[in-house]
Amino acid sequence: MLKLFKQYEKLMIQLLMAMMSIAIGLATLDLGWVIFQDVMAPPVPLLDADQLLDIFGLFMLVIIGIELLETIMKTYLVKGEPHFEVVLSVAIIAIARKVIILDLKKIDSLSLFGIAAIILSLTVGYYFMKRSHTEEGNKS
C-alpha cells in the first residue's frame, strides 16, 4: 500500500511540474507580449511608470513560478535538500514582488508596517537558517 502511495505521489509531482512549466511558459509569453505592446504604443520607445510597474510585476511573477518549480523539484525529487530554505527563498521573492508593484498612493500605513514585519521576519529566519547550516558544516 505504501509503495502504491509513493507511486501516486510521484505521478502527482510530475503532473504538477508539467503544469507549472506550462504556466511559466505562458506567463513568459504574456510578459513578452506586454513589453511588445508597451514599447510599440506611442511614444514608441518610451515607457511610463505604470507600464514599468506592470512589466516588473509580470517579471517577478515568472521568477516566482520558476522558484516554485525548483521548490517542487528540490523538495520531492532530490533527497537531502533542506525544504525550508527553498520555501523561505520563494517567500522572500514573493514579498519583493509585492513591494516592487506596490502603489504607495493607495496603501495605508498599517499595511506598510505589516509588509515591513513580514520582510523582517523572513530576513531574520533566513539569516538564522543560513547560520545553522554554516555551523553544521563546521562541525563535520
C-alpha positions in Angstrom: 0.0 0.0 0.0 2.8 2.4 0.9 4.6 1.6 -2.4 1.3 2.4 -4.3 1.0 5.7 -2.5 4.6 6.7 -3.3 4.0 5.9 -7.0 0.8 8.1 -6.9 2.7 10.9 -5.1 5.5 10.7 -7.8 2.9 10.9 -10.6 1.2 13.9 -9.0 4.5 15.7 -8.6 5.3 15.1 -12.2 1.9 16.4 -13.2 2.4 19.5 -11.0 5.8 20.1 -12.6 4.4 19.8 -16.1 1.5 22.2 -15.3 3.9 24.6 -13.6 6.2 24.5 -16.6 3.3 25.3 -18.9 2.1 28.2 -16.6 5.6 29.6 -16.6 5.9 29.4 -20.4 2.5 31.2 -20.8 3.4 33.8 -18.2 6.7 34.4 -20.1 4.8 34.8 -23.4 2.4 37.2 -21.7 5.3 39.2 -20.4 6.8 39.4 -23.9 3.5 40.5 -25.3 3.0 43.2 -22.7 6.6 44.5 -23.3 6.0 44.5 -27.1 2.6 46.3 -26.8 4.0 48.9 -24.3 7.1 49.6 -26.5 5.0 49.9 -29.7 2.4 52.3 -28.1 3.1 56.0 -28.7 5.5 57.5 -27.8 7.3 54.5 -29.3 10.4 53.6 -27.3 9.3 55.2 -24.0 7.6 53.6 -21.1 5.8 55.4 -18.3 6.0 54.4 -14.6 2.7 52.4 -14.7 3.9 50.4 -17.7 7.2 49.7 -16.0 5.4 48.5 -12.8 3.2 46.2 -14.8 6.3 44.7 -16.5 8.2 44.3 -13.3 5.2 42.7 -11.7 4.9 40.2 -14.5 8.7 39.6 -14.5 8.6 38.8 -10.8 5.7 36.5 -11.3 7.7 34.5 -13.7 10.6 34.4 -11.3 8.3 33.2 -8.5 6.9 30.5 -10.8 10.5 29.3 -11.6 11.3 29.3 -7.9 8.1 27.3 -7.2 9.1 24.8 -9.9 12.5 24.5 -8.4 10.9 24.0 -4.9 8.9 21.1 -6.2 11.9 19.5 -7.8 14.2 20.0 -4.8 11.6 19.1 -2.2 10.3 15.9 -3.8 12.8 14.7 -6.4 16.2 15.5 -4.8 16.7 13.8 -1.5 18.6 15.5 1.4 17.8 19.1 0.4 16.5 21.4 3.2 12.9 22.2 2.3 12.6 25.3 4.4 15.4 27.1 2.7 13.7 26.9 -0.7 10.3 27.9 0.9 11.9 30.9 2.6 13.6 31.9 -0.7 10.2 31.8 -2.6 8.6 33.8 0.2 11.3 36.4 0.0 10.9 36.7 -3.7 7.1 36.9 -3.4 7.2 39.7 -0.9 9.8 41.5 -3.0 7.4 41.3 -5.9 4.7 42.8 -3.7 6.9 45.7 -2.7 8.0 46.4 -6.3 4.4 46.6 -7.6 3.1 48.5 -4.5 1.2 51.6 -5.2 2.1 53.9 -2.3 -0.7 56.3 -3.1 -3.4 53.6 -2.4 -1.9 51.7 0.5 -2.4 52.6 4.2 0.4 52.9 6.7 -0.8 49.8 8.7 -0.3 47.7 5.6 3.1 49.1 5.1 4.0 48.1 8.7 2.7 44.6 8.1 4.8 44.2 4.9 7.8 45.5 6.8 7.2 43.0 9.6 6.9 40.2 7.0 10.2 41.3 5.4 11.9 41.5 8.7 10.7 38.1 9.8 11.7 36.4 6.6 15.1 38.0 6.7 15.8 37.0 10.3 14.5 33.5 9.6 16.7 33.2 6.5 19.7 34.5 8.5 19.3 32.0 11.3 18.7 29.2 8.8 21.9 30.0 6.9 23.8 30.4 10.2 22.7 27.0 11.4 23.9 25.5 8.1 27.3 27.1 8.4 27.6 25.8 12.0 26.6 22.3 10.9 29.2 22.4 8.1 31.9 23.5 10.5 31.1 20.5 12.8 31.6 18.0 10.0 
